[in-house]
Amino acid sequence: MLAQPVLSQLEQIVGKDNILTSKMDMVAYSYDATADMPKQTPDVVVFPQSSGMVQAIVNLAREHKVPIYSRGAGTNLSGGAVPVKKGIVLSFQKMNKIINIDPDNLSAVVEPGVIIGALNAAVAPHGLIYPPDPGTVATATMGGSAAENSGGLRGLKYGVTKNYIMGMEVVLANGEKVRFGGKTVKNVTAYDFANLFVGSEGTLGIITEITAKLIPAPKFRRTLVGTFKTLADAGNTVSGIIAAKVIPATMEIMDNMTLRTVENSAKIGLPTDVEAMLLIEVDGMSEDVVTAEAEAVKEAVIKNNGTLSVAESDKERDDLWAARRNALPALAQLNNTVILEDATVPRSHITDMLIACQDIGKKYNLTLGTFGHAGDGNLHPTILCDKNNKDEMERMHKAVDEIFAAALSFGGTLSGEHGIGMAKMKYLKDEIGESGVELMRSLKAALDPDSILNPGKMVPAPAEA
Ligand SMILES: Cc1cc2nc3c(=O)[nH]c(=O)nc-3n(C[C@H](O)[C@H](O)[C@H](O)COP(=O)(O)OP(=O)(O)OC[C@H]3O[C@@H](n4cnc5c(N)ncnc54)[C@H](O)[C@@H]3O)c2cc1C
């Protein structure tokens, strides 16, 4: 419980309309979108509206050694926003201004609480897009997605958040404000601070402004659907398309279990009698190039024993993408606990990983569906279980251990886009070794010596490693 004078000072900093302390409000901030995570109510939630306010809050927190948990929309899937050690939740919900859009420099400057979809809506009249598009574009914030280095459906061709951060303003744990990068295309001054803070999950500094890179919106797009009788045929098609030198904007996979569930909720006629479906979109500035790429996709699908169809109308295309975005919410309706992982493998191992996930699900007698960004080797094996069934939860934990072990054995990684948070700390040393974990600790200690920034996340304490 925070002492009353500290609460009063927080209220003075943000104003009485921008602070919450009631028990009911604290419950609302005790969790995020991640299943099977510890929940914890904070002592207080504050809504700063300027970086100056953030600095004042950090100075107060440092003086009283109170943890600060930055929060965007709370949609992350690694327990990153849960205030496990109580303290202050710093919500960026009200720091949500688009400061400027600069078509000449293909950039926009935004506050961290801007919703990704709102930025895209604002830049669309300029014929521009901000490409990173996690499934939560309509809710997730620029600050949260920068802190997670989020990916999304268009990662294959357009990259992930780190490729679109040109500059930042960050408030450090000592209360200092640093700015780096900016609107220049090139900038090699000093360390690459953007790549240090992007993906640091609120553990090294608090992002208070972002200069984002924009690109011209593609003029033509075509959405194609490949269906397959085996996972191997679907996986081989992914490699086949890339081998044909086509980089689709998106190449998403849904296995049979996911297809049946999504069709049950979307009712748009998705095939439910196939083992896997690839949803592929090619796009570009030239219709001829897009047509040629669509033709190459078709050839790869057919060569791998698949059946191809093309979305004939905007409605058909939009329905297909909405169904894909609905995969997780649809699966989540089947049971009370949805464990969604994002183990990622080099693309050449996508078939191996798909089959490994299916085998692991069978071995532990679990309901497991796999969907995800197949073109990036980034799969989301999703286990549906009942948190009241102890035996099933134990089997689920064993299966998750094996999924990560399989990904690493194929030269992959623990997380392609959802981050480490609380969920994957125990596996870190398997990927980056003891010395890698020690380096993380040194960095954390240098930038946040009192461990007030998102403590209990990403950087394992010695006993947790
Ligand atoms: C249905 C569904 C689909 C999803 N699909 C995808 C997907 O396709 N790709 C993908 O990558 N992710 C996906 N996600 C995960 C999630 O949406 C992303 O991680 C998202 O970008 C998080 O944004 P947020 O605003 O909700 O951040 P939050 O969850 O609020 O925070 C995320 C992390 O960032 C920190 N943080 C927040 N704001 C700041 C700040 N200003 N400064 C410093 N640290 C900060 C928090 O402390 C936390 O550690 C999905 C989630 C759901 C529920």
The ligand as a Tripos MOL2 file, in Angstrom:
@<TRIPOS>MOLECULE
LIG
   53    58     1     0     0
SMALL
NO_CHARGES

@<TRIPOS>ATOM
      1 C1         -6.1160  -11.2670  -30.2330 C.3       1 LIG1
      2 C2         -4.6870  -10.8290  -30.1800 C.ar      1 LIG1
      3 C3         -3.9300  -10.8440  -31.3460 C.ar      1 LIG1
      4 C4         -2.5900  -10.4180  -31.3210 C.ar      1 LIG1
      5 N1         -1.8640  -10.4520  -32.4770 N.ar      1 LIG1
      6 C5         -0.5750  -10.0810  -32.4550 C.ar      1 LIG1
      7 C6          0.2170  -10.1570  -33.6540 C.ar      1 LIG1
      8 O1         -0.2530  -10.5360  -34.7200 O.2       1 LIG1
      9 N2          1.5060   -9.7770  -33.5650 N.ar      1 LIG1
     10 C7          2.0780   -9.3230  -32.3980 C.ar      1 LIG1
     11 O2          3.2590   -8.9910  -32.3880 O.2       1 LIG1
     12 N3          1.3480   -9.2510  -31.2560 N.ar      1 LIG1
     13 C8          0.0540   -9.6140  -31.2520 C.ar      1 LIG1
     14 N4         -0.6800   -9.5520  -30.1000 N.ar      1 LIG1
     15 C9         -0.0430   -9.0490  -28.8610 C.3       1 LIG1
     16 C10        -0.2710   -7.5410  -28.5820 C.3       1 LIG1
     17 O3         -1.3970   -7.0680  -29.2200 O.3       1 LIG1
     18 C11         0.9330   -6.7020  -28.9560 C.3       1 LIG1
     19 O4          2.0280   -7.0680  -28.1570 O.3       1 LIG1
     20 C12         0.6740   -5.1930  -28.7950 C.3       1 LIG1
     21 O5          1.5200   -4.4810  -29.6150 O.3       1 LIG1
     22 C13         0.7970   -4.6790  -27.3730 C.3       1 LIG1
     23 O6          0.3570   -3.3250  -27.3350 O.3       1 LIG1
     24 P1         -0.3790   -2.7370  -26.0560 P.3       1 LIG1
     25 O7         -0.6220   -1.2910  -26.2990 O.co2     1 LIG1
     26 O8         -1.5630   -3.5410  -25.7220 O.co2     1 LIG1
     27 O9          0.7490   -2.9040  -24.9530 O.3       1 LIG1
     28 P2          0.6180   -3.4500  -23.4550 P.3       1 LIG1
     29 O10         0.1300   -4.8360  -23.4600 O.co2     1 LIG1
     30 O11        -0.1030   -2.4750  -22.6260 O.co2     1 LIG1
     31 O12         2.1420   -3.4190  -23.0220 O.3       1 LIG1
     32 C14         3.0790   -4.2440  -23.6270 C.3       1 LIG1
     33 C15         4.4500   -4.0630  -22.9540 C.3       1 LIG1
     34 O13         4.9520   -2.7800  -23.2630 O.3       1 LIG1
     35 C16         5.2010   -2.0330  -22.0720 C.3       1 LIG1
     36 N5          4.8240   -0.6560  -22.3810 N.ar      1 LIG1
     37 C17         3.6010   -0.2010  -22.7480 C.ar      1 LIG1
     38 N6          3.6720    1.1140  -23.0310 N.ar      1 LIG1
     39 C18         4.9570    1.4890  -22.8290 C.ar      1 LIG1
     40 C19         5.6600    2.7290  -22.9420 C.ar      1 LIG1
     41 N7          5.0660    3.8540  -23.3490 N.pl3     1 LIG1
     42 N8          6.9810    2.7430  -22.6330 N.ar      1 LIG1
     43 C20         7.6200    1.6230  -22.2270 C.ar      1 LIG1
     44 N9          7.0050    0.4230  -22.1070 N.ar      1 LIG1
     45 C21         5.6980    0.3630  -22.4090 C.ar      1 LIG1
     46 C22         4.3620   -2.7070  -20.9970 C.3       1 LIG1
     47 O14         4.9290   -2.5000  -19.7150 O.3       1 LIG1
     48 C23         4.4000   -4.1560  -21.4360 C.3       1 LIG1
     49 O15         5.6030   -4.7540  -21.0110 O.3       1 LIG1
     50 C24        -2.0140   -9.9800  -30.0960 C.ar      1 LIG1
     51 C25        -2.7790   -9.9580  -28.9200 C.ar      1 LIG1
     52 C26        -4.0990  -10.3910  -28.9520 C.ar      1 LIG1
     53 C27        -4.8850  -10.3420  -27.6810 C.3       1 LIG1
@<TRIPOS>BOND
     1     1     2 1
     2     2     3 ar
     3     2    52 ar
     4     3     4 ar
     5     4     5 ar
     6     4    50 ar
     7     5     6 ar
     8     6     7 ar
     9     6    13 1
    10     7     8 2
    11     7     9 ar
    12     9    10 ar
    13    10    11 2
    14    10    12 ar
    15    12    13 ar
    16    13    14 ar
    17    14    15 1
    18    14    50 ar
    19    15    16 1
    20    16    17 1
    21    16    18 1
    22    18    19 1
    23    18    20 1
    24    20    21 1
    25    20    22 1
    26    22    23 1
    27    23    24 1
    28    24    25 2
    29    24    26 1
    30    24    27 1
    31    27    28 1
    32    28    29 2
    33    28    30 1
    34    28    31 1
    35    31    32 1
    36    32    33 1
    37    33    34 1
    38    33    48 1
    39    34    35 1
    40    35    36 1
    41    35    46 1
    42    36    37 ar
    43    36    45 ar
    44    37    38 ar
    45    38    39 ar
    46    39    40 ar
    47    39    45 ar
    48    40    41 1
    49    40    42 ar
    50    42    43 ar
    51    43    44 ar
    52    44    45 ar
    53    46    47 1
    54    46    48 1
    55    48    49 1
    56    50    51 ar
    57    51    52 ar
    58    52    53 1
@<TRIPOS>SUBSTRUCTURE
     1 LIG1         1 GROUP 0 **** ****
